[in-house]
């Protein structure tokens, strides 16, 4: 193969790669835009089998776990208006995307870390705001949606009214906590909001009689 042919092959490969990167950025932009939470992890130390097992466990909870390139994730974040993500984009990154429940994936990832002594949470994006690893850990202390429903059914003594009352009270904790994150104007101002998450007092459930 002469020099001209080699250059032409490299040029062709470049043209093929660019559309693929554009598509990947667009796919990540869509995931970030639709996610209630996107938790970034450093998966160093995990082998292919362990990553597959973790991905399967998260998928059962409706969470997508995807290995991403930092540069492409940063571009996608900029396109959806997420600021301050760059400090989290060091080393290999895999993201747990959840469209509905910001608490569930945090619980699952922390449980995995306790069991396997592997994986590291870098931080994430919750309701469009960048949060730290410590803030993700505080978020995991809140009840997830399935737990809210289970608790409501377990304490309900009258049909519909009891269920509504319990769900309303319990979910108010979650809404309040996330609202504190949403109201912050920047990532550096988020610490007080997460401290308020940690201090949310449980609401006593009262079933209507």
C-alpha positions as a printed NumPy array, in Angstrom:
array([[  0.   ,   0.   ,   0.   ],
       [  1.531,   3.335,  -1.073],
       [  1.363,   6.601,   0.864],
       [ -1.574,   7.936,  -1.162],
       [ -3.728,   4.883,  -0.421],
       [ -2.888,   5.039,   3.289],
       [ -3.884,   8.708,   3.49 ],
       [ -7.139,   8.   ,   1.68 ],
       [ -7.968,   5.183,   4.081],
       [ -7.308,   7.406,   7.098],
       [ -9.444,  10.152,   5.566],
       [-12.296,   7.696,   4.995],
       [-12.065,   6.408,   8.573],
       [-12.224,   9.98 ,   9.882],
       [-15.354,  10.727,   7.878],
       [-16.973,   7.54 ,   9.201],
       [-16.032,   8.294,  12.822],
       [-17.387,  11.827,  12.906],
       [-21.044,  10.936,  12.254],
       [-20.758,   8.163,  14.852],
       [-19.527,  10.654,  17.461],
       [-22.276,  13.092,  16.563],
       [-24.86 ,  10.351,  17.038],
       [-23.359,   9.342,  20.372],
       [-23.411,  12.927,  21.658],
       [-27.028,  13.26 ,  20.572],
       [-27.947,  10.001,  22.311],
       [-26.251,  11.164,  25.527],
       [-27.936,  14.559,  25.251],
       [-31.299,  12.833,  25.033],
       [-30.547,  10.613,  28.028],
       [-29.404,  13.547,  30.15 ],
       [-32.389,  15.619,  29.135],
       [-34.853,  12.898,  30.116],
       [-33.103,  11.668,  33.27 ],
       [-34.322,  12.415,  36.77 ],
       [-30.808,  11.387,  37.769],
       [-27.571,  10.484,  36.025],
       [-24.988,   9.094,  38.435],
       [-21.368,   9.018,  37.276],
       [-19.112,   6.182,  38.43 ],
       [-15.469,   5.184,  38.067],
       [-15.539,   1.487,  37.194],
       [-11.827,   0.774,  37.472],
       [-11.265,  -2.575,  39.154],
       [-14.346,  -4.191,  37.634],
       [-13.916,  -6.816,  34.944],
       [-16.224,  -7.302,  31.971],
       [-18.329,  -9.918,  33.762],
       [-18.816,  -7.738,  36.833],
       [-19.823,  -4.739,  34.731],
       [-22.348,  -6.904,  32.911],
       [-23.768,  -8.161,  36.22 ],
       [-24.07 ,  -4.615,  37.577],
       [-25.706,  -3.457,  34.351],
       [-28.211,  -6.316,  34.567],
       [-29.068,  -5.53 ,  38.193],
       [-29.639,  -1.862,  37.397],
       [-31.697,  -2.722,  34.315],
       [-34.096,  -4.717,  36.505],
       [-34.802,  -1.459,  38.347],
       [-35.345,   0.469,  35.122],
       [-31.881,   2.062,  35.196],
       [-29.554,   2.124,  32.19 ],
       [-25.832,   1.748,  32.908],
       [-23.59 ,   2.909,  30.106],
       [-19.839,   3.318,  29.692],
       [-19.194,   6.701,  28.066],
       [-16.359,   8.841,  26.775],
       [-15.768,  11.885,  28.934],
       [-15.395,  14.291,  26.025],
       [-18.686,  13.206,  24.479],
       [-20.528,  13.35 ,  27.807],
       [-19.214,  16.876,  28.371],
       [-20.512,  17.976,  24.961],
       [-23.891,  16.41 ,  25.67 ],
       [-24.055,  18.136,  29.064],
       [-23.34 ,  21.512,  27.491],
       [-26.131,  20.976,  24.988],
       [-28.711,  20.448,  27.723],
       [-27.411,  23.357,  29.778],
       [-25.716,  21.356,  32.552],
       [-22.832,  23.377,  33.965],
       [-19.958,  22.251,  36.182],
       [-19.688,  18.614,  35.074],
       [-16.049,  18.805,  33.92 ],
       [-14.475,  18.183,  37.381],
       [-16.263,  14.82 ,  37.518],
       [-14.926,  13.706,  34.142],
       [-11.601,  12.293,  35.266],
       [-10.69 ,   8.678,  34.544],
       [-13.054,   6.066,  33.082],
       [-16.739,   6.883,  33.397],
       [-19.935,   4.85 ,  33.352],
       [-23.28 ,   6.524,  33.969],
       [-26.445,   5.169,  35.574],
       [-29.406,   6.911,  33.933],
       [-32.816,   6.861,  35.618],
       [-35.787,   8.608,  34.029],
       [-38.177,   8.453,  36.961],
       [-36.526,   7.723,  40.298],
       [-33.396,   9.643,  41.379],
       [-33.131,   7.685,  44.621],
       [-33.264,   4.093,  43.344],
       [-30.001,   4.041,  41.354],
       [-28.142,   5.77 ,  44.188],
       [-29.274,   3.038,  46.594],
       [-28.355,   0.229,  44.199],
       [-24.894,   1.604,  43.44 ],
       [-24.052,   2.162,  47.102],
       [-25.28 ,  -1.322,  47.953],
       [-23.047,  -2.734,  45.224],
       [-20.047,  -0.8  ,  46.564],
       [-20.656,  -2.111,  50.106],
       [-20.892,  -5.68 ,  48.871],
       [-18.093,  -5.723,  46.283],
       [-15.708,  -3.091,  47.686],
       [-15.373,  -1.91 ,  44.096],
       [-16.674,   0.991,  42.025],
       [-16.56 ,   4.653,  42.973],
       [-19.277,   7.274,  42.701],
       [-17.928,  10.482,  41.189],
       [-21.069,  12.569,  41.495],
       [-23.931,  13.113,  39.121],
       [-26.715,  15.223,  37.705],
       [-30.015,  15.397,  39.596],
       [-32.902,  17.407,  38.174],
       [-30.465,  19.15 ,  35.837],
       [-28.006,  20.148,  38.59 ],
       [-24.517,  18.768,  39.185],
       [-24.115,  17.131,  42.594],
       [-21.138,  15.638,  44.416],
       [-20.52 ,  12.054,  45.498],
       [-21.415,  12.943,  49.094],
       [-24.681,  14.463,  47.931],
       [-25.503,  11.278,  46.014],
       [-24.909,   9.31 ,  49.217],
       [-27.296,  11.577,  51.126],
       [-29.868,  11.18 ,  48.377],
       [-29.643,   7.411,  48.803],
       [-30.886,   7.788,  52.395],
       [-34.307,   8.844,  51.115],
       [-36.98 ,   6.214,  50.399],
       [-37.243,   5.172,  46.772],
       [-40.57 ,   5.123,  44.96 ],
       [-41.082,   1.353,  45.408],
       [-40.315,   1.758,  49.109],
       [-42.834,   4.582,  49.392],
       [-45.502,   2.41 ,  47.827],
       [-44.62 ,  -0.601,  49.968],
       [-44.738,   1.454,  53.159],
       [-48.017,   3.004,  52.121],
       [-49.626,  -0.373,  51.486],
       [-48.244,  -1.754,  54.726],
       [-49.645,   1.03 ,  56.89 ],
       [-52.917,   1.598,  55.087],
       [-56.006,   0.683,  57.122],
       [-58.691,   2.17 ,  54.902],
       [-58.909,   1.845,  51.136],
       [-58.202,   4.857,  48.932],
       [-58.079,   7.698,  51.461],
       [-55.415,   5.982,  53.554],
       [-53.225,   5.307,  50.543],
       [-53.432,   8.883,  49.319],
       [-52.666,  10.293,  52.754],
       [-49.591,   8.151,  53.308],
       [-48.184,   8.669,  49.828],
       [-48.713,  12.399,  50.041],
       [-46.865,  12.69 ,  53.329],
       [-43.946,  10.464,  52.4  ],
       [-43.471,  11.847,  48.935],
       [-43.453,  15.38 ,  50.32 ],
       [-40.057,  14.539,  51.84 ],
       [-38.669,  13.521,  48.456],
       [-40.163,  16.476,  46.611],
       [-38.843,  18.9  ,  49.225],
       [-35.342,  17.439,  49.057],
       [-35.153,  17.552,  45.279],
       [-36.627,  21.03 ,  45.233],
       [-33.755,  22.218,  47.405],
       [-31.342,  20.952,  44.755],
       [-33.364,  22.507,  41.936],
       [-33.438,  25.925,  43.566],
       [-29.681,  26.253,  43.788],
       [-28.076,  28.561,  41.228],
       [-24.833,  26.651,  40.868],
       [-23.008,  23.509,  41.878],
       [-20.99 ,  25.35 ,  44.54 ],
       [-24.214,  26.37 ,  46.293],
       [-25.556,  22.835,  46.537],
       [-24.123,  21.741,  49.873],
       [-26.822,  23.423,  51.996],
       [-29.532,  21.737,  49.943],
       [-28.148,  18.279,  50.487],
       [-27.67 ,  18.988,  54.174],
       [-31.358,  19.688,  54.255],
       [-31.908,  16.319,  52.602],
       [-30.07 ,  14.657,  55.429],
       [-32.143,  16.48 ,  57.985],
       [-35.574,  15.762,  56.536],
       [-37.657,  14.443,  59.377],
       [-39.897,  11.443,  58.719],
       [-43.593,  12.241,  58.555],
       [-45.812,  10.083,  60.679],
       [-48.29 ,   8.215,  58.55 ],
       [-51.912,   8.597,  59.599],
       [-54.524,   6.429,  57.974],
       [-58.007,   7.832,  57.745],
       [-60.643,   6.037,  59.684]])
